[in-house]
Amino acid sequence: MDIEFLIQRLEKYVLEECPKIPLSGNRAISEEELRTQIGQIRDSIPEEVPRARRIVKQQEEILIQARHEAEKIIAEAQVEAKDLIGEHRIVQEAKQQAALIRQQAEQDVRALRAEADEYVFDMLSQLQEELSRSQRVVENGLRKLEADRERRKQG
């Protein structure tokens, strides 16, 4: 549910639907209803959190996949090197190729990690913006409720 809708509903409940206590100017608020509505607001705020968790999990999966690929490439290079041990020149070439493959695999892992980190950073930044916006909405609602309460006390 939209958090702004929930806040408006809570505001309507508190300011319009709750009966006034005679001679006091205050309203009788159902604690259970208030808790229910606040719970719904809380439930609507963190909808970006599971998305951030999925992003982090995807990053971990990408890193694991990159490690497996690097291990596979290294294992293949080792097998190839063992097959070529017979001749010195071939052995030297195999060692060089294995080193290049290992270096390339490590570069690939670093690149994948950097891309994953950037993706997670972007998603978490978006999440932070959404949460900040939601927090501002809640704070504005609370300020309005407090101002209305003060006006009622003075009026």
Contacts in CASP RR format, 6 or more apart in sequence:
PFRMAT RR
TARGET T0000
AUTHOR 0000-0000-0000
METHOD contacts of the structure
MODEL  1
MDIEFLIQRLEKYVLEECPKIPLSGNRAISEEELRTQIGQIRDSIPEEVP
RARRIVKQQEEILIQARHEAEKIIAEAQVEAKDLIGEHRIVQEAKQQAAL
IRQQAEQDVRALRAEADEYVFDMLSQLQEELSRSQRVVENGLRKLEADRE
RRKQG
1 40 0 8 1.000
1 43 0 8 1.000
1 44 0 8 1.000
2 44 0 8 1.000
3 41 0 8 1.000
3 44 0 8 1.000
3 45 0 8 1.000
3 134 0 8 1.000
3 137 0 8 1.000
3 138 0 8 1.000
4 137 0 8 1.000
6 37 0 8 1.000
6 40 0 8 1.000
6 41 0 8 1.000
6 44 0 8 1.000
7 41 0 8 1.000
7 137 0 8 1.000
7 138 0 8 1.000
7 141 0 8 1.000
9 37 0 8 1.000
10 34 0 8 1.000
10 37 0 8 1.000
10 38 0 8 1.000
10 41 0 8 1.000
11 141 0 8 1.000
11 144 0 8 1.000
11 145 0 8 1.000
13 33 0 8 1.000
13 34 0 8 1.000
13 37 0 8 1.000
14 27 0 8 1.000
14 29 0 8 1.000
14 34 0 8 1.000
14 145 0 8 1.000
15 27 0 8 1.000
15 145 0 8 1.000
15 148 0 8 1.000
18 27 0 8 1.000
18 28 0 8 1.000
18 29 0 8 1.000
18 30 0 8 1.000
19 27 0 8 1.000
19 28 0 8 1.000
20 26 0 8 1.000
20 27 0 8 1.000
20 28 0 8 1.000
21 27 0 8 1.000
21 28 0 8 1.000
25 152 0 8 1.000
26 152 0 8 1.000
41 138 0 8 1.000
45 131 0 8 1.000
45 134 0 8 1.000
45 138 0 8 1.000
46 131 0 8 1.000
48 126 0 8 1.000
48 127 0 8 1.000
48 130 0 8 1.000
48 131 0 8 1.000
49 127 0 8 1.000
51 123 0 8 1.000
51 127 0 8 1.000
52 120 0 8 1.000
52 123 0 8 1.000
52 124 0 8 1.000
52 127 0 8 1.000
55 119 0 8 1.000
55 120 0 8 1.000
55 123 0 8 1.000
55 124 0 8 1.000
56 120 0 8 1.000
58 116 0 8 1.000
58 119 0 8 1.000
59 116 0 8 1.000
59 117 0 8 1.000
59 119 0 8 1.000
59 120 0 8 1.000
62 112 0 8 1.000
62 113 0 8 1.000
62 115 0 8 1.000
62 116 0 8 1.000
63 109 0 8 1.000
63 112 0 8 1.000
63 113 0 8 1.000
63 116 0 8 1.000
66 108 0 8 1.000
66 109 0 8 1.000
66 112 0 8 1.000
66 113 0 8 1.000
67 109 0 8 1.000
69 105 0 8 1.000
69 108 0 8 1.000
70 102 0 8 1.000
70 105 0 8 1.000
70 106 0 8 1.000
70 108 0 8 1.000
70 109 0 8 1.000
73 101 0 8 1.000
73 102 0 8 1.000
73 104 0 8 1.000
73 105 0 8 1.000
74 98 0 8 1.000
74 101 0 8 1.000
74 102 0 8 1.000
74 105 0 8 1.000
76 101 0 8 1.000
77 94 0 8 1.000
77 97 0 8 1.000
77 98 0 8 1.000
77 101 0 8 1.000
77 102 0 8 1.000
78 98 0 8 1.000
80 94 0 8 1.000
80 97 0 8 1.000
80 98 0 8 1.000
81 91 0 8 1.000
81 94 0 8 1.000
81 95 0 8 1.000
81 98 0 8 1.000
84 90 0 8 1.000
84 91 0 8 1.000
84 93 0 8 1.000
84 94 0 8 1.000
85 91 0 8 1.000
END
